[in-house]
């Protein structure tokens, strides 16, 4: 896959390395939850049926914005682990050129972080529903 910039690939590699620092999945879950705590709060008025992501067990809202040909978004969830997954997407996709959104191989990074093996099928499906929502903004 081609990446938007080497920065996106560096960010993905750093996240993979960060997850590798933890010996067990309890520590990785705590790390994931901590990542989610770092997300900026989302205005409650943005949490509507229109911004709700379908395919997630937890409630997840994504509000995309395109400025100067680049993709930005606000997102939130009612689940701590899902907020952590949003934080991964935030680090990966914020500021990427819209035309390049579909070129980021987030699935490979997800697997390298071990998330594909250690999250429930519902959480995995929800993660990729969020990715699909983001990538649908690509032109």
C-alpha positions as CSV (number, residue, x, y, z in Angstrom):
1,X,0.0,0.0,0.0
2,X,1.0,3.6,-0.6
3,X,0.8,5.9,2.4
4,X,-0.2,9.6,2.5
5,X,3.1,10.6,3.9
6,X,6.0,8.9,5.6
7,X,4.6,10.6,8.7
8,X,1.5,8.4,8.6
9,X,3.6,5.3,8.3
10,X,5.9,6.5,11.1
11,X,2.9,7.1,13.3
12,X,1.5,3.6,12.6
13,X,5.0,2.1,13.3
14,X,5.2,4.0,16.6
15,X,1.8,2.7,17.7
16,X,2.8,-0.8,16.8
17,X,6.0,-0.4,18.9
18,X,4.1,1.1,21.8
19,X,1.7,-1.9,21.9
20,X,4.7,-4.2,21.8
21,X,6.1,-2.7,25.0
22,X,3.4,-4.5,27.0
23,X,3.7,-8.1,28.0
24,X,0.1,-9.0,28.4
25,X,-3.3,-7.9,27.1
26,X,-4.5,-6.4,30.4
27,X,-1.7,-3.9,30.1
28,X,-2.5,-3.3,26.4
29,X,-6.2,-2.7,27.3
30,X,-5.2,-0.2,29.9
31,X,-2.9,1.5,27.4
32,X,-5.8,1.6,24.9
33,X,-8.1,3.1,27.5
34,X,-5.5,5.7,28.3
35,X,-5.2,6.6,24.6
36,X,-8.9,7.2,24.6
37,X,-8.7,9.5,27.7
38,X,-6.5,11.8,25.6
39,X,-9.2,12.5,23.0
40,X,-10.7,16.0,23.1
41,X,-14.3,16.1,24.3
42,X,-17.0,16.1,21.6
43,X,-19.8,18.6,21.8
44,X,-23.0,16.7,22.8
45,X,-24.9,18.6,20.0
46,X,-22.8,16.7,17.5
47,X,-23.9,13.3,18.8
48,X,-26.9,12.7,16.5
49,X,-28.4,9.9,14.5
50,X,-26.7,11.3,11.4
51,X,-23.2,11.1,13.0
52,X,-23.7,7.7,14.6
53,X,-21.6,5.0,13.1
54,X,-23.6,1.9,12.1
55,X,-22.0,-1.5,12.7
56,X,-20.7,-0.7,16.2
57,X,-22.0,-2.4,19.3
58,X,-21.1,0.7,21.3
59,X,-22.3,4.1,20.4
60,X,-19.8,5.9,18.2
61,X,-20.2,9.3,16.5
62,X,-17.9,10.6,13.8
63,X,-18.2,14.1,12.3
64,X,-15.9,14.5,9.3
65,X,-14.6,17.8,8.0
66,X,-12.6,18.5,4.9
67,X,-10.4,21.6,5.0
68,X,-7.9,22.6,2.3
69,X,-8.2,19.1,0.8
70,X,-7.3,17.4,4.1
71,X,-9.4,15.2,6.3
72,X,-10.2,16.0,9.9
73,X,-12.7,14.5,12.2
74,X,-14.2,14.6,15.7
75,X,-15.3,11.4,17.3
76,X,-16.5,10.0,20.5
77,X,-17.9,6.8,22.0
78,X,-19.7,5.7,25.1
79,X,-17.1,2.9,25.7
80,X,-13.6,3.4,27.0
81,X,-11.9,0.8,24.8
82,X,-13.7,2.2,21.7
83,X,-12.4,5.7,22.6
84,X,-8.9,4.1,22.5
85,X,-9.6,2.7,19.1
86,X,-10.8,6.2,18.0
87,X,-7.5,7.6,19.3
88,X,-5.6,5.2,17.0
89,X,-7.7,6.4,14.1
90,X,-7.2,10.0,15.2
91,X,-3.4,9.6,15.1
92,X,-3.6,7.9,11.7
93,X,-6.1,9.9,9.7
94,X,-6.1,13.5,11.0
95,X,-4.7,15.9,8.4
96,X,-4.4,13.3,5.7
97,X,-5.1,14.4,2.1
98,X,-8.7,13.3,1.3
99,X,-7.6,11.5,-1.9
100,X,-5.2,9.3,0.1
101,X,-7.5,8.1,2.9
102,X,-8.2,4.8,1.2
103,X,-4.4,4.1,0.7
104,X,-3.6,3.8,4.4
105,X,-3.3,0.1,5.4
106,X,-4.8,0.4,8.8
107,X,-5.7,-3.3,8.8
108,X,-2.0,-4.3,8.7
109,X,-1.2,-2.0,11.6
110,X,-4.3,-3.3,13.5
111,X,-3.0,-6.8,13.1
112,X,0.6,-5.9,14.1
113,X,-0.7,-4.2,17.3
114,X,-2.4,-7.6,18.0
115,X,-5.8,-6.0,18.1
116,X,-7.2,-8.4,15.5
117,X,-6.5,-11.3,17.9
118,X,-7.4,-9.8,21.2
119,X,-10.5,-7.7,20.7
120,X,-13.9,-9.2,20.5
121,X,-15.4,-9.7,17.0
122,X,-17.9,-7.0,17.8
123,X,-15.1,-4.5,18.7
124,X,-13.2,-5.5,15.5
125,X,-16.3,-5.0,13.4
126,X,-16.9,-1.6,15.0
127,X,-13.3,-0.5,14.4
128,X,-13.6,-1.3,10.7
129,X,-17.0,0.3,10.5
130,X,-15.3,3.5,11.8
131,X,-12.5,3.0,9.2
132,X,-15.1,2.6,6.5
133,X,-16.9,5.8,7.5
134,X,-13.6,7.7,7.4
135,X,-12.5,6.2,4.0
136,X,-15.9,6.9,2.5
137,X,-14.8,10.6,2.6
138,X,-12.1,9.9,0.1
139,X,-12.6,11.3,-3.4
